Amino acid sequence: MLYEIIGDQPVPVPTSSFCGHGESEATLCSWIVGRPSMLHEDLLILNEDCSTFAGSNVRPDVLALDRQGRLVLIEVKRDVATRSAIAQVLTYVGFASRLTVQQIIEIFGDYLERLGNCRDSASPLICRFLGEPDPAQLTLNPPLSQRAVVVAGGFSTDARVAADWLVDQGVPIQFFETVYMPQEERCLLDLSEINPPFMSVAQPGSAEARLSLNAVVAGPVIDKAETYHRFWEHVIERFKLAGDERFGSGTTPSGNMLLRSWHSRGGVRFALIMNKSEAGVGMSFFRAEDVLDALIERRADIERRFGDALDWRRETNRFGVFCNCSILNEGNWSETAEWMVETLPRFVAAVEPALVEVLAGS
């Protein structure tokens, strides 16, 4: 609630929805495009309200790039967003995950041209934004790095339930709520990020019982991006202290995973994993399922070299060794990092002979 001080008394400023005041979603989109920092970060706008993905007529409201080279898909609703808004933005994220560096540059070039600017400046502008002087070294849209943002005047119950589940699964999605405050000579806009969990856990009993149960089940509300950033910084420092530079330069943090690409084949990556229920050391395969299948055929040899059974998760295109722990238990971060430092060399030594053989034959 925003208050205006009249005399010596705070008086609530009347609010209105965009819908009730006659403003359109296009107006709100134009404000975000004109000042992306409204979303609390630096973004480079790549496209807006235009068919972006080849072979599809879906039209994300805004396509942007963050300072880490990750694509940000923004869906805007002038009033209350339902679950369909979340489905929309996740569909856009799915399409965006397939974009190559050249396709992203072409999309941005088309946008610049529509604005009356030179399309050939797309690559230099992206380089300048990311602080990368060499266009040939541009790293854009790393696997599993895409982010979703929903901006709305509120969120329906079904949208809030869906949002809670997505955030709990580590999906990089943010929610911003708008409050529009028209006045006689000016208009005010409040755009605030809201952090799930939105909902109490529905259980029989009193409202107090439900709230109490929610506190136990849902656990503390944390800034997941900040928490993961601190955890991975801690892990990388432990690797450096051990003289292991595999997760130094060239490392791509992506939420609950820390990825290091295999130099011979895109999409074949060592992966460190950490979430609310487990930590892992393994490999992840993005559009390289053929390599994973070939390694599965060599499973017995790999596990013999490792000295123990590995967890093969073909449905999520990864495998490795996992242990029970939680990102929420900061007191165990050092122990988890040490386990990763000790386990990774054993894992690499077990997998590398088979991986070299597979890649040599591909």
Buried (B, 14 or more C-beta within 10 A) or exposed (E): EEEEEEEEEEEEBEBBBBBEEEBEBEEBBBBBBEEBEBBEEEBBBBBBBEEBBEEEEEBBBBBBBBEBBBBBBBBBBBBBBBBBBBEBBBBBBEBBBEBEBEBBBBBBBBBBBEEEEEBEBBBEBBBEBBEBEEEEEBBBBBBBBBBBBBBBBBBBEEBBBBBBEBBBEBBBBBBBBBBBBBEEEEEEBEBEEEEBBBBBBEEEEEEEEBEBBBBEEBEEEBEBEEBBEBBBEBBBEBBEEBEBEBBEEEBBBBBBBBBBBBEEBEBBBBBBBBBBEBBBBBBBBBEBEEBBEBBEEBBEBBBEBBEEEBEBBEEEBBBBBBEEBBBEEEEBBEEBBEBBBEBBEBBBEBBEEBBEBBBEEE
